[in-house]
Amino acid sequence: MIISIKRDLLYAVVITVIASILGLATNTARTPILAALAERGTIHPTQYNTYKGVRLIDNWSHGGWERAKDSENAPEGKRIKWIDYYQLMELNKTGGIRFIDARVLKEYDAGHIPGAIPWPFNEFLEYLVKYHDDIPFNAPVVVYCEGGTCDQSVSLAENLQIVGYADIYIYHGGFDEWKNMGMPVEQGEYR
């Protein structure tokens, strides 16, 4: 029994040391990458200062990263808002909205909301660099995917929020609902 406790204690120490080394390695790699992105203007400098490293020891008062579905309690300007078709139509009347399609390019090319830009959720950084000058951080953006249980738009919206976009909407019904409502659809590659 004592041997078992000693072995378990040794495992706990080894795991703690490995986790600490991984945390330090992550901080070492992450800080220069975020600094370079801030210097190029890809992310806002305040975002670099906010997320420049993983804290190994923390009081946990920040509550961790907020999920998009829980962002109703976030401060104004940091919320991701879920909207349905009718709310989207009202929002679209105000103009200036950028539609962002979070699906893969093959799906985007097959059909998308007119004027939407492709930003595959799994290629976030590449497209962040590509659209840096086209989409200001304060521009209202509506992110969508297929709709329903598809969570590609959630992943993309959360990443957009992390790098500093402040006016983000997720169109819950997505492209499937858009088509089913008889709305116009574009096909082909983004120009």
C-alpha positions in Angstrom: 0.0 0.0 0.0 2.8 2.4 0.9 4.6 1.5 -2.4 1.4 2.3 -4.3 1.1 5.8 -2.6 4.8 6.5 -3.3 4.3 5.5 -7.0 1.2 7.7 -7.3 3.0 10.6 -5.7 5.9 10.2 -8.1 3.5 10.1 -11.1 1.9 13.3 -9.8 5.2 15.1 -9.5 6.3 13.9 -13.0 3.0 15.1 -14.6 3.3 18.4 -12.8 6.9 18.9 -14.1 5.9 17.9 -17.7 2.8 20.3 -17.6 5.0 23.2 -16.3 7.6 22.6 -19.1 4.8 22.5 -21.7 3.3 25.7 -20.3 6.7 27.5 -20.5 7.3 26.2 -24.0 3.8 27.4 -25.1 4.5 30.9 -23.6 8.0 31.0 -25.2 6.5 30.3 -28.7 3.2 32.2 -28.3 4.6 35.6 -27.2 6.8 36.3 -30.3 4.1 35.1 -32.6 1.5 37.4 -31.1 4.0 40.3 -31.0 4.7 39.8 -34.7 0.9 39.8 -35.5 0.4 43.0 -33.5 3.4 44.6 -35.2 2.0 43.8 -38.6 -1.4 45.1 -37.6 -3.1 41.7 -37.9 -4.3 41.8 -34.4 -4.8 44.9 -32.2 -2.0 45.6 -29.9 -4.3 45.4 -26.9 -5.1 41.8 -27.9 -1.4 41.0 -27.8 -1.1 42.4 -24.3 -4.3 40.5 -23.2 -3.4 37.1 -24.6 0.4 37.1 -24.7 0.9 34.1 -22.5 -0.6 31.2 -20.6 -0.5 31.8 -16.9 0.9 28.8 -15.0 -0.3 30.2 -11.7 -3.5 32.2 -11.7 -6.3 33.2 -9.3 -8.9 32.1 -11.9 -11.0 35.2 -11.3 -11.3 35.8 -15.1 -13.4 32.7 -15.4 -11.5 31.4 -18.5 -12.3 32.0 -22.2 -16.0 32.7 -22.7 -17.9 30.5 -25.2 -20.0 32.2 -27.8 -23.2 30.8 -26.4 -22.4 32.2 -23.0 -21.4 35.7 -24.2 -24.6 37.4 -23.1 -22.8 38.3 -19.8 -19.8 39.7 -21.6 -19.2 43.5 -21.5 -20.8 45.5 -24.3 -18.7 45.4 -27.5 -17.3 42.0 -26.6 -20.5 40.0 -27.2 -21.2 37.5 -29.9 -24.9 37.8 -30.7 -27.0 34.9 -32.0 -29.6 36.0 -34.5 -32.3 34.2 -36.5 -33.5 34.9 -40.0 -35.9 37.7 -39.1 -33.3 39.5 -37.0 -30.8 39.1 -39.8 -33.2 40.8 -42.2 -33.6 43.7 -39.8 -29.9 44.0 -39.3 -29.3 43.9 -43.0 -31.5 46.9 -43.5 -28.9 49.0 -41.6 -26.3 48.3 -44.2 -22.6 47.9 -43.9 -22.8 44.3 -42.8 -20.1 41.8 -43.9 -21.3 38.3 -44.3 -18.6 35.7 -43.6 -19.0 32.1 -44.7 -17.3 29.7 -42.2 -17.6 26.6 -44.4 -14.9 25.1 -46.4 -14.2 26.6 -49.9 -15.8 23.7 -51.8 -19.1 24.4 -50.0 -18.7 28.2 -50.4 -18.1 27.8 -54.2 -21.2 25.6 -54.5 -23.4 28.3 -53.1 -23.3 31.2 -50.6 -25.1 34.3 -49.5 -24.6 37.1 -52.1 -21.6 39.2 -51.1 -20.4 36.8 -48.5 -16.6 36.3 -48.2 -15.2 32.8 -47.6 -13.3 32.4 -44.3 -13.0 28.6 -43.6 -13.1 28.1 -39.9 -10.1 25.7 -40.1 -7.8 28.2 -41.9 -8.3 31.1 -39.5 -4.8 32.7 -39.5 -4.3 32.5 -43.3 -7.6 34.4 -43.9 -6.9 36.8 -41.0 -3.8 38.0 -42.9 -5.7 38.0 -46.2 -8.7 40.1 -45.0 -6.8 42.3 -42.5 -7.2 45.5 -44.6 -10.7 44.6 -45.9 -12.6 44.1 -42.7 -12.1 46.7 -40.0 -12.2 45.4 -36.4 -15.3 47.6 -35.6 -17.2 46.4 -38.7 -20.4 44.4 -38.0 -19.9 40.8 -39.3 -22.4 38.1 -39.6 -20.8 34.6 -39.5 -22.7 31.6 -40.8 -22.2 28.0 -41.8 -24.8 25.4 -42.8 -26.9 26.1 -39.7 -28.6 23.9 -37.2 -26.0 21.7 -35.5 -23.1 23.1 -37.6 -20.6 24.7 -35.2 -18.1 26.1 -37.7 -19.5 29.6 -37.4 -19.2 29.4 -33.6 -15.5 28.4 -33.9 -14.8 31.2 -36.4 -16.8 33.8 -34.4 -14.9 33.0 -31.2 -11.5 33.4 -33.0 -12.7 36.7 -34.5 -13.6 37.9 -31.0 -10.2 36.8 -29.6 -8.3 38.9 -32.2 -10.4 42.0 -31.6 -13.5 42.0 -33.7 -16.2 43.6 -31.6 -19.5 43.5 -33.5 -20.0 39.8 -34.3 -23.3 38.0 -35.1 -23.9 34.3 -35.7 -26.7 33.5 -38.1 -28.1 30.4 -36.4 -30.2 29.2 -39.4 -27.2 29.4 -41.7 -27.0 28.9 -45.4 -29.6 26.1 -45.3 -32.3 28.3 -43.8 -31.3 31.2 -46.2 -31.9 28.9 -49.2 -35.1 27.5 -47.7 -36.5 31.0 -47.3 -36.1 31.5 -51.0 -33.3 34.1 -50.7 -30.9 34.7 -53.6 -27.8 32.5 -53.8 -24.4 33.1 -55.5 -22.1 30.4 -56.8 -18.5 30.4 -57.7 -15.2 31.6 -56.2 -14.7 34.8 -54.2 -13.1 37.5 -56.3 
